[in-house]
Amino acid sequence: MNADELVQVGRELLITAILVSAPAIAVSLVVGLGISIFQALTSIQEQTLNFAPRILAVSVALIITLPWTVQVLRNFTFRMFELAASVGPT
């Protein structure tokens, strides 16, 4: 395996990590922004109000996107196993 192939594997790894984490991060960002706007409008300054809705929303998002996440990770794993088999002893 040369340096170009190794860079390609690293790039694929980072893209896969971003794809897998994107739904949870996006939902957390949107819910956090909504709660912050609500707190600003109502002048509620409770710091713990932010966590429970975020945890619930991220949990629901992870459950909903679980089949897609498993498929993305499975495809990545298969590509890595194929690459490892092609690089193996000759």
DSSP file (Angstrom, degrees, kcal/mol; ACC not computed):
  #  RESIDUE AA STRUCTURE BP1 BP2  ACC     N-H-->O    O-->H-N    N-H-->O    O-->H-N    TCO  KAPPA ALPHA  PHI   PSI    X-CA   Y-CA   Z-CA
    1    1 A M              0   0    0      0, 0.0     2,-0.1     0, 0.0    86,-0.0   0.000 360.0 360.0 360.0 124.8    0.0    0.0    0.0
    2    2 A N     >  -     0   0    0      1,-0.1     4,-1.9     4,-0.0     5,-0.2  -0.333 360.0 -93.7 -94.7-179.4    1.5    3.3   -1.1
    3    3 A A  H  > S+     0   0    0      1,-0.2     4,-2.4     2,-0.2     5,-0.2   0.850 121.2  56.5 -65.2 -35.9    1.0    6.8    0.3
    4    4 A D  H  > S+     0   0    0      2,-0.2     4,-2.1     1,-0.2    -1,-0.2   0.912 108.6  46.6 -63.7 -42.1   -1.8    7.7   -2.2
    5    5 A E  H  > S+     0   0    0      2,-0.2     4,-2.2     1,-0.2    -1,-0.2   0.887 111.6  52.0 -65.8 -38.6   -3.9    4.7   -1.1
    6    6 A L  H  X S+     0   0    0     -4,-1.9     4,-2.2     2,-0.2    -2,-0.2   0.891 109.3  49.2 -65.7 -39.5   -3.3    5.4    2.5
    7    7 A V  H  X S+     0   0    0     -4,-2.4     4,-2.5     2,-0.2    -1,-0.2   0.896 109.8  52.6 -65.0 -40.2   -4.5    9.0    2.0
    8    8 A Q  H  X S+     0   0    0     -4,-2.1     4,-2.5     2,-0.2    -2,-0.2   0.900 109.0  49.2 -62.9 -40.8   -7.6    7.7    0.1
    9    9 A V  H  X S+     0   0    0     -4,-2.2     4,-2.4     2,-0.2    -2,-0.2   0.917 111.8  49.1 -64.1 -43.0   -8.4    5.4    3.1
   10   10 A G  H  X S+     0   0    0     -4,-2.2     4,-2.3     2,-0.2    -2,-0.2   0.901 111.2  49.6 -62.8 -41.1   -8.0    8.3    5.5
   11   11 A R  H  X S+     0   0    0     -4,-2.5     4,-2.4     2,-0.2    -2,-0.2   0.925 111.4  48.6 -63.5 -44.8  -10.2   10.6    3.4
   12   12 A E  H  X S+     0   0    0     -4,-2.5     4,-2.4     1,-0.2    -2,-0.2   0.887 110.3  52.6 -62.6 -38.3  -12.9    7.9    3.2
   13   13 A L  H  X S+     0   0    0     -4,-2.4     4,-2.3     2,-0.2    -2,-0.2   0.925 111.0  45.9 -62.8 -45.8  -12.7    7.4    6.9
   14   14 A L  H  X S+     0   0    0     -4,-2.3     4,-2.3     2,-0.2    -2,-0.2   0.901 112.8  49.7 -66.2 -40.9  -13.2   11.1    7.6
   15   15 A I  H  X S+     0   0    0     -4,-2.4     4,-2.5     2,-0.2    -1,-0.2   0.913 111.8  49.0 -64.0 -42.1  -16.1   11.4    5.1
   16   16 A T  H  X S+     0   0    0     -4,-2.4     4,-2.4     2,-0.2    -2,-0.2   0.909 110.6  50.4 -63.5 -42.0  -17.8    8.3    6.7
   17   17 A A  H  X S+     0   0    0     -4,-2.3     4,-2.0     2,-0.2    -2,-0.2   0.901 111.7  48.1 -63.0 -40.8  -17.3    9.8   10.2
   18   18 A I  H  X S+     0   0    0     -4,-2.3     4,-1.7     2,-0.2    -2,-0.2   0.925 112.2  49.1 -65.5 -43.8  -18.9   13.1    9.1
   19   19 A L  H  < S+     0   0    0     -4,-2.5    -2,-0.2     1,-0.2    -1,-0.2   0.900 112.9  47.1 -62.1 -41.0  -21.8   11.3    7.4
   20   20 A V  H  < S+     0   0    0     -4,-2.4     4,-0.4     1,-0.2    -1,-0.2   0.871 118.6  39.6 -71.2 -36.4  -22.5    9.2   10.5
   21   21 A S  H  X S+     0   0    0     -4,-2.0     4,-2.1    -5,-0.2     5,-0.2   0.655  94.6  85.1 -88.2 -15.0  -22.3   12.1   13.0
   22   22 A A  H  X S+     0   0    0     -4,-1.7     4,-2.8     1,-0.2     5,-0.3   0.880  85.4  52.1 -59.1 -44.9  -24.1   14.7   10.8
   23   23 A P  H  > S+     0   0    0      0, 0.0     4,-2.4     0, 0.0     5,-0.2   0.936 112.9  44.4 -60.4 -44.7  -27.7   13.8   11.7
   24   24 A A  H  > S+     0   0    0     -4,-0.4     4,-2.2     1,-0.2    -2,-0.2   0.908 116.0  47.0 -66.0 -41.2  -27.1   14.0   15.5
   25   25 A I  H  X S+     0   0    0     -4,-2.1     4,-2.3     2,-0.2    -1,-0.2   0.911 112.7  49.4 -67.2 -41.6  -25.1   17.2   15.3
   26   26 A A  H  X S+     0   0    0     -4,-2.8     4,-2.4    -5,-0.2    -2,-0.2   0.921 112.6  46.5 -64.3 -43.9  -27.7   18.9   13.0
   27   27 A V  H  X S+     0   0    0     -4,-2.4     4,-2.7    -5,-0.3     5,-0.3   0.916 112.7  50.2 -64.9 -42.4  -30.6   18.0   15.2
   28   28 A S  H  X S+     0   0    0     -4,-2.2     4,-2.4    -5,-0.2    -1,-0.2   0.897 111.4  49.4 -62.2 -40.0  -28.7   19.1   18.3
   29   29 A L  H  X S+     0   0    0     -4,-2.3     4,-2.3     2,-0.2    -2,-0.2   0.929 113.3  45.2 -64.8 -45.8  -27.9   22.4   16.6
   30   30 A V  H  X S+     0   0    0     -4,-2.4     4,-2.4     2,-0.2    -2,-0.2   0.927 116.0  45.3 -66.6 -45.1  -31.4   23.1   15.5
   31   31 A V  H  X S+     0   0    0     -4,-2.7     4,-2.5     2,-0.2     5,-0.2   0.912 113.4  50.5 -66.1 -41.6  -33.0   22.1   18.9
   32   32 A G  H  X S+     0   0    0     -4,-2.4     4,-2.3    -5,-0.3    -1,-0.2   0.903 111.1  48.7 -62.3 -41.1  -30.4   24.2   20.8
   33   33 A L  H  X S+     0   0    0     -4,-2.3     4,-2.4     2,-0.2    -2,-0.2   0.914 111.6  49.8 -64.7 -42.3  -31.0   27.2   18.6
   34   34 A G  H  X S+     0   0    0     -4,-2.4     4,-2.3     1,-0.2    -2,-0.2   0.909 112.4  46.6 -62.2 -42.4  -34.7   26.9   19.1
   35   35 A I  H  X S+     0   0    0     -4,-2.5     4,-2.8     2,-0.2    -1,-0.2   0.891 111.1  52.2 -68.1 -39.0  -34.4   26.6   22.9
   36   36 A S  H  X S+     0   0    0     -4,-2.3     4,-2.3     2,-0.2    -2,-0.2   0.913 110.5  47.7 -63.7 -41.9  -32.0   29.6   23.0
   37   37 A I  H  X S+     0   0    0     -4,-2.4     4,-2.4     2,-0.2    -2,-0.2   0.920 112.1  50.3 -63.9 -42.5  -34.5   31.7   21.0
   38   38 A F  H  X S+     0   0    0     -4,-2.3     4,-2.0     1,-0.2     6,-0.3   0.914 111.1  48.7 -60.8 -43.4  -37.3   30.6   23.3
   39   39 A Q  H  X>S+     0   0    0     -4,-2.8     4,-1.1     1,-0.2     5,-1.0   0.878 111.5  49.8 -64.9 -37.7  -35.2   31.5   26.4
   40   40 A A  H  <5S+     0   0    0     -4,-2.3    -1,-0.2     1,-0.2    -2,-0.2   0.892 112.4  47.2 -69.0 -38.1  -34.3   34.9   24.9
   41   41 A L  H  <5S+     0   0    0     -4,-2.4    -2,-0.2     1,-0.2    -1,-0.2   0.854 121.2  35.4 -71.5 -34.1  -37.9   35.6   24.1
   42   42 A T  H  <5S-     0   0    0     -4,-2.0    -1,-0.2    -5,-0.2    -2,-0.2   0.460 102.1-126.5 -99.7  -2.1  -39.3   34.6   27.5
   43   43 A S  T  <5 +     0   0    0     -4,-1.1     2,-0.6     1,-0.2    -3,-0.2   0.764  55.2 152.8  59.2  28.0  -36.3   35.8   29.6
   44   44 A I      < -     0   0    0     -5,-1.0    -1,-0.2    -6,-0.3    -2,-0.1  -0.790  24.1-175.1 -85.3 125.2  -35.9   32.4   31.2
   45   45 A Q        +     0   0    0     -2,-0.6     2,-0.6    -3,-0.1    -1,-0.1  -0.036  29.2 140.1-112.9  30.1  -32.3   31.9   32.1
   46   46 A E    >   -     0   0    0      1,-0.2     3,-0.6     2,-0.1     4,-0.3  -0.647  36.6-161.7 -77.1 118.7  -32.4   28.3   33.3
   47   47 A Q  G >  S+     0   0    0     -2,-0.6     3,-0.9     1,-0.2     4,-0.3   0.806  85.8  56.7 -73.2 -29.8  -29.3   26.5   32.1
   48   48 A T  G >> S+     0   0    0      1,-0.2     4,-0.9     2,-0.2     3,-0.9   0.624  86.3  80.1 -79.9 -11.2  -30.6   23.0   32.5
   49   49 A L  G <4 S+     0   0    0     -3,-0.6    -1,-0.2     1,-0.2    -2,-0.1   0.749  87.1  60.4 -64.0 -22.8  -33.6   23.7   30.2
   50   50 A N  G <> S+     0   0    0     -3,-0.9     4,-0.9    -4,-0.3    -1,-0.2   0.779  98.4  55.4 -76.3 -27.9  -31.3   23.2   27.3
   51   51 A F  H <> S+     0   0    0     -3,-0.9     4,-2.8    -4,-0.3     5,-0.2   0.928  97.1  53.7 -82.1 -47.1  -30.2   19.6   27.9
   52   52 A A  H  X S+     0   0    0     -4,-0.9     4,-2.3     1,-0.2     5,-0.2   0.923 111.7  44.0 -60.6 -48.9  -33.3   17.4   28.3
   53   53 A P  H  > S+     0   0    0      0, 0.0     4,-2.7     0, 0.0    -1,-0.2   0.886 114.6  51.5 -63.7 -35.3  -34.9   18.4   24.9
   54   54 A R  H  X S+     0   0    0     -4,-0.9     4,-2.8     2,-0.2     5,-0.3   0.938 109.8  48.3 -64.8 -45.6  -31.6   18.1   23.2
   55   55 A I  H  X S+     0   0    0     -4,-2.8     4,-2.3     1,-0.2    -1,-0.2   0.926 114.3  46.5 -61.5 -44.8  -31.0   14.6   24.5
   56   56 A L  H  X S+     0   0    0     -4,-2.3     4,-2.4    -5,-0.2    -1,-0.2   0.927 113.9  47.7 -62.9 -45.0  -34.5   13.5   23.6
   57   57 A A  H  X S+     0   0    0     -4,-2.7     4,-2.4     1,-0.2    -2,-0.2   0.908 113.2  47.3 -65.3 -42.3  -34.2   15.0   20.1
   58   58 A V  H  X S+     0   0    0     -4,-2.8     4,-2.6     2,-0.2    -1,-0.2   0.893 111.2  52.3 -67.1 -38.3  -30.8   13.5   19.4
   59   59 A S  H  X S+     0   0    0     -4,-2.3     4,-2.2    -5,-0.3    -2,-0.2   0.929 111.2  46.4 -61.7 -45.1  -32.0   10.1   20.7
   60   60 A V  H  X S+     0   0    0     -4,-2.4     4,-2.5     2,-0.2    -2,-0.2   0.912 112.5  50.8 -63.6 -42.2  -35.0   10.2   18.3
   61   61 A A  H  X S+     0   0    0     -4,-2.4     4,-2.4     1,-0.2    -2,-0.2   0.900 110.4  49.2 -63.2 -40.7  -32.7   11.3   15.4
   62   62 A L  H  < S+     0   0    0     -4,-2.6     4,-0.5     2,-0.2    -1,-0.2   0.892 111.9  48.5 -66.3 -38.6  -30.3    8.5   16.1
   63   63 A I  H >< S+     0   0    0     -4,-2.2     3,-0.6    -5,-0.2    -2,-0.2   0.908 113.4  47.2 -66.6 -41.2  -33.1    5.9   16.2
   64   64 A I  H 3< S+     0   0    0     -4,-2.5     4,-0.3     1,-0.2    -2,-0.2   0.899 118.1  40.5 -68.0 -40.3  -34.6    7.2   13.0
   65   65 A T  T 3X S+     0   0    0     -4,-2.4     4,-2.6    -5,-0.2    -1,-0.2   0.377  85.8 102.4 -90.9   5.6  -31.3    7.3   11.1
   66   66 A L  H <> S+     0   0    0     -3,-0.6     4,-2.7    -4,-0.5     5,-0.2   0.904  79.0  50.1 -58.7 -45.9  -30.0    4.0   12.6
   67   67 A P  H  > S+     0   0    0      0, 0.0     4,-2.0     0, 0.0    -1,-0.2   0.926 114.4  45.1 -60.8 -41.7  -30.7    1.8    9.4
   68   68 A W  H  > S+     0   0    0     -4,-0.3     4,-2.5     2,-0.2    -2,-0.2   0.910 112.8  51.2 -65.8 -41.5  -29.0    4.4    7.2
   69   69 A T  H  X S+     0   0    0     -4,-2.6     4,-2.5     1,-0.2     5,-0.2   0.915 109.5  49.7 -61.8 -44.0  -26.0    4.7    9.6
   70   70 A V  H  X S+     0   0    0     -4,-2.7     4,-2.6     1,-0.2    -1,-0.2   0.904 110.9  50.5 -62.3 -40.8  -25.6    0.9    9.8
   71   71 A Q  H  X S+     0   0    0     -4,-2.0     4,-2.6    -5,-0.2    -2,-0.2   0.919 110.5  48.5 -64.1 -44.0  -25.6    0.7    5.9
   72   72 A V  H  X S+     0   0    0     -4,-2.5     4,-2.0     1,-0.2    -2,-0.2   0.929 115.2  44.8 -61.9 -45.1  -23.0    3.5    5.6
   73   73 A L  H  X S+     0   0    0     -4,-2.5     4,-2.5     2,-0.2    -2,-0.2   0.875 112.5  51.7 -67.6 -37.1  -20.8    1.8    8.2
   74   74 A R  H  X S+     0   0    0     -4,-2.6     4,-2.6    -5,-0.2    -2,-0.2   0.925 109.9  48.7 -65.2 -44.2  -21.3   -1.6    6.6
   75   75 A N  H  X S+     0   0    0     -4,-2.6     4,-2.2     1,-0.2    -2,-0.2   0.905 112.3  49.0 -62.7 -40.8  -20.3   -0.4    3.2
   76   76 A F  H  X S+     0   0    0     -4,-2.0     4,-2.2    -5,-0.2    -1,-0.2   0.924 111.3  49.7 -62.7 -44.4  -17.2    1.3    4.6
   77   77 A T  H  X S+     0   0    0     -4,-2.5     4,-2.4     1,-0.2    -2,-0.2   0.911 110.1  50.2 -62.9 -42.8  -16.2   -1.9    6.4
   78   78 A F  H  X S+     0   0    0     -4,-2.6     4,-2.5     1,-0.2    -1,-0.2   0.907 110.2  50.4 -62.2 -41.4  -16.7   -4.0    3.3
   79   79 A R  H  X S+     0   0    0     -4,-2.2     4,-2.3     1,-0.2    -1,-0.2   0.896 111.3  48.8 -63.3 -38.9  -14.5   -1.6    1.2
   80   80 A M  H  X S+     0   0    0     -4,-2.2     4,-2.5     2,-0.2    -2,-0.2   0.892 111.2  49.1 -69.0 -38.6  -11.8   -1.7    3.9
   81   81 A F  H  X S+     0   0    0     -4,-2.4     4,-2.3     2,-0.2    -2,-0.2   0.900 111.5  49.8 -66.1 -40.1  -11.9   -5.5    4.0
   82   82 A E  H  X S+     0   0    0     -4,-2.5     4,-2.0     2,-0.2    -2,-0.2   0.913 112.2  47.9 -63.4 -42.0  -11.7   -5.7    0.2
   83   83 A L  H  X S+     0   0    0     -4,-2.3     4,-1.7     2,-0.2    -2,-0.2   0.907 111.4  50.1 -64.2 -41.9   -8.7   -3.3    0.3
   84   84 A A  H  X S+     0   0    0     -4,-2.5     4,-1.2     1,-0.2    -2,-0.2   0.872 110.8  50.0 -64.8 -36.6   -7.0   -5.3    3.0
   85   85 A A  H  < S+     0   0    0     -4,-2.3    -1,-0.2     1,-0.2    -2,-0.2   0.865 110.9  48.9 -70.7 -34.7   -7.5   -8.5    1.0
   86   86 A S  H  < S+     0   0    0     -4,-2.0    -1,-0.2     1,-0.2    -2,-0.2   0.788 114.1  45.7 -74.6 -26.2   -6.1   -6.9   -2.2
   87   87 A V  H  < S+     0   0    0     -4,-1.7    -1,-0.2    -5,-0.2    -2,-0.2   0.678  94.1 107.0 -87.1 -18.8   -3.0   -5.6   -0.3
   88   88 A G  S  < S-     0   0    0     -4,-1.2    -3,-0.1    -5,-0.2    -4,-0.0   0.306  86.1 -46.8 -53.8-175.2   -2.4   -8.9    1.5
   89   89 A P              0   0    0      0, 0.0    -1,-0.1     0, 0.0    -2,-0.0  -0.255 360.0 360.0 -60.4 140.3    0.4  -11.3    0.8
   90   90 A T              0   0    0     -3,-0.1    -2,-0.1     0, 0.0    -3,-0.0   0.381 360.0 360.0-113.8 360.0    0.9  -12.2   -2.8
